[in-house]
Amino acid sequence: MKNLKQFNSKIEFVLTDIDDTLTTNGQLHADAYQALWRLHDAGLKIIPITGRPAGWCEMIARFWPIAGIVGENGGFYFRYDKKMHRWFFCDDKTIKINQQKLFEVQKEILSSVPGAAISSDQFCRLMDLAIDFCEDVTPLDKKSVQKIVEIFTNHGAQAKVSSIHVNGWFGDYNKLKTSFNFLKNEMQLSENDILTKCIFVGDSPNDEPMFEKFPHSFGVANVRNFEQEIKHLPQYISESSGGKGFAEIADRIIQLRR
């Protein structure tokens, strides 16, 4: 992974994870939120790409200085432009069927993995099931986290490990696929535009498809915690972790734009 000073391209779109990329120890600090505004005021369009739930994404789309948001690991995107625009991968009927299937998965995980819990934000999720392994519970070991993943996949679901949750869902989508849908449908970008005009910033294994696809990919320093688990690491890395690292990346992007 290269130093930020080695990045020399002008870009127009900043795609970024939220947890442990924008946040630090579970909170959005002033430096990271200010970095979002500085990017916005410099003319860049920001799109969070997150595993967080629909309820959070509704608020973020309305109140943050962003062009839109991809939520629940690609289950949907929201864009606020005078009114809320929403796109979902599945129709309402399929969403309800998948919710029942996920409830069965939930029962097995909770009975099979001691210490695992349903994430506190599950009540405002529509598309996936989030299992907490270190946000509000005593951190589980890697063997327990892997067992959660295996239970999801044994049921035919997809499963991705973030820095705090294992997220599982039914459907052929992910962060990458829905990010491309958003950029093509809402920003009218071609695939070549996406790969040349956008960066992605992340920190954990569920960001790996984005790291692999985007030539301009960035990790905040805490991505090093997952170096053994991520085959395709980001191209560039900040010196600081979490929100401070994101602010460093924002500084470099704005510097190059001037």
Secondary structure as the mmCIF struct_conf table of DSSP 4:
data_model
#
loop_
_struct_conf.conf_type_id
_struct_conf.id
_struct_conf.beg_label_comp_id
_struct_conf.beg_label_asym_id
_struct_conf.beg_label_seq_id
_struct_conf.end_label_comp_id
_struct_conf.end_label_asym_id
_struct_conf.end_label_seq_id
STRN STRN1 LYS A 2 ASN A 3
HELX_RH_3T_P HELX_RH_3T_P1 LEU A 4 GLN A 6
BEND BEND1 GLU A 12 GLU A 12
STRN STRN2 PHE A 13 THR A 16
TURN_TY1_P TURN_TY1_P1 ASP A 19 LEU A 22
STRN STRN3 THR A 24 THR A 24
TURN_TY1_P TURN_TY1_P2 ASN A 25 GLY A 26
STRN STRN4 GLN A 27 GLN A 27
HELX_RH_AL_P HELX_RH_AL_P1 ALA A 30 ASP A 41
TURN_TY1_P TURN_TY1_P3 ALA A 42 GLY A 43
STRN STRN5 LYS A 45 PRO A 48
STRN STRN6 ILE A 49 ILE A 49
BEND BEND2 GLY A 51 GLY A 51
HELX_RH_AL_P HELX_RH_AL_P2 ALA A 54 PHE A 63
BEND BEND3 TRP A 64 PRO A 65
BEND BEND4 ALA A 67 ALA A 67
STRN STRN7 ILE A 69 GLY A 71
HELX_RH_3T_P HELX_RH_3T_P2 GLU A 72 GLY A 74
TURN_TY1_P TURN_TY1_P4 GLY A 75 GLY A 75
STRN STRN8 PHE A 76 TYR A 80
BEND BEND5 ASP A 81 LYS A 83
STRN STRN9 MET A 84 PHE A 88
BEND BEND6 PHE A 89 CYS A 90
HELX_RH_AL_P HELX_RH_AL_P3 ASP A 92 SER A 112
BEND BEND7 VAL A 113 VAL A 113
TURN_TY1_P TURN_TY1_P5 PRO A 114 GLY A 115
STRN STRN10 ALA A 117 ILE A 118
TURN_TY1_P TURN_TY1_P6 SER A 120 ASP A 121
HELX_RH_3T_P HELX_RH_3T_P3 GLN A 122 CYS A 124
BEND BEND8 LEU A 126 MET A 127
STRN STRN11 LEU A 129 ASP A 132
BEND BEND9 PHE A 133 VAL A 137
HELX_LH_PP_P HELX_LH_PP_P1 THR A 138 ASP A 141
HELX_RH_AL_P HELX_RH_AL_P4 LYS A 142 ASN A 154
TURN_TY1_P TURN_TY1_P7 HIS A 155 GLY A 156
STRN STRN12 GLN A 158 VAL A 161
BEND BEND10 SER A 163 ILE A 164
STRN STRN13 HIS A 165 TRP A 169
BEND BEND11 PHE A 170 ASP A 172
HELX_RH_AL_P HELX_RH_AL_P5 LYS A 175 ASN A 185
TURN_TY1_P TURN_TY1_P8 GLU A 186 MET A 187
HELX_RH_AL_P HELX_RH_AL_P6 GLU A 191 LYS A 197
STRN STRN14 CYS A 198 GLY A 202
BEND BEND12 SER A 204 SER A 204
HELX_RH_3T_P HELX_RH_3T_P4 PRO A 205 ASP A 207
HELX_RH_AL_P HELX_RH_AL_P7 GLU A 208 LYS A 213
BEND BEND13 PRO A 215 HIS A 216
STRN STRN15 SER A 217 GLY A 219
HELX_RH_3T_P HELX_RH_3T_P5 ALA A 221 PHE A 226
TURN_TY1_P TURN_TY1_P9 GLU A 227 GLU A 229
BEND BEND14 LYS A 231 HIS A 232
BEND BEND15 GLN A 235 GLN A 235
STRN STRN16 TYR A 236 ILE A 237
BEND BEND16 GLU A 239 SER A 240
HELX_RH_AL_P HELX_RH_AL_P8 GLY A 242 ARG A 257
#
